[in-house]
Amino acid sequence: PLPPTRAFSLKLYTSDRRAWHLAATVARLRAAASRAPHLVSPPSGAAVFPTRRRRWCVLRSPHIDKKSRENFVMETRVRGVRWAVDGCGGV
């Protein structure tokens, strides 16, 4: 009988606005994983998860002027890669 096959998945997070950094990392990861001998299937394309946005508001002054505020946004982009690994080897 064949050994059991396991799935290996990886989530990559970034808060950088330049999304090509994340795409380049996924491409390098897929290239390295495709050369591995113990993979049953090649890595899938990057699954795009929703971008998380955290928003908050800060008063500009420590004094009484509450109408003067600054708004900030932090975006977190998430990509996922998944592939199958045989039960015998390496990972």
N, C-alpha and C positions, 0 to 999 in steps of 0.2 A: 504494500500500500504506500501511497505517496504521503510524505510528511504534511502536517497541517500548514496552511498558508495564513500568515498574519498580515494585517494592514498597518501601515506605518503612516502617520499623518503629522504634519508640522504646520503651526500657525506662526506667521511673521507679523509683527506689529511695528509701526513707525508713526511718529508724529511729525515727520518732515513733510513739508509741503510739496517737495519734488517727488512725484510718484515714480519717476523712472529709477530711483535708487532701489525701491522695492521690486520693481520689475526686473532689474538687472540681477538682484540677489536671487530671485526665483529662477531666472534663466541659468545662472551659475550652479544652483542647487540641482536643477534638472539635468544639466550636462554632467555633473559629477555622479549623480545617481544612475544615469544611463550607462555609465562605464562599470558599475559595480556588478560582479558576477552572480551575486545571490538574489538579484531582483527577479521576480516572476513576471511582472508587468512593468512597462516604462512608467515614469511618474506622470500623473495627470497634469493638465494645465492648472494654472493658479486659479483657485476659486476666490472670487471677490466677495468679501463680507461687507456689510454696511459700515459706512464711516461713522464713528462715534464722535459727537460734538459735545464738549463740555463748555458751557457758557457761564460767566460770572460777571458781576458788576462791582466796581470798587469806587468809593468816594474819592474825589480828587483832593479834597482838603479835610484835615482832621477837625475843622471848625464847623460852623452851622450850615454852610451852603450845601444842602442835600440835593439840589437840582443839578449840580455839576458832578457828573459821574463818568467813569470810563468803562467801556465794555470790552471784555476779552473772550476769545474763543480758542480752544485747543482741540484740534481734530486728530483722531487716531485712525489710521488706515490699517486694515487687516487683510492679509492674503493667506490662503491655505493650499498646501500641496499634499497629495496622498498617493501612496503606491503600495504594492503588495510585495511581501518578503517571504521567501520560503522558510520553513521551520528549522532547517538544518544549519544555516550559516549565519554569519556575521553580526547582525545588528543586535 
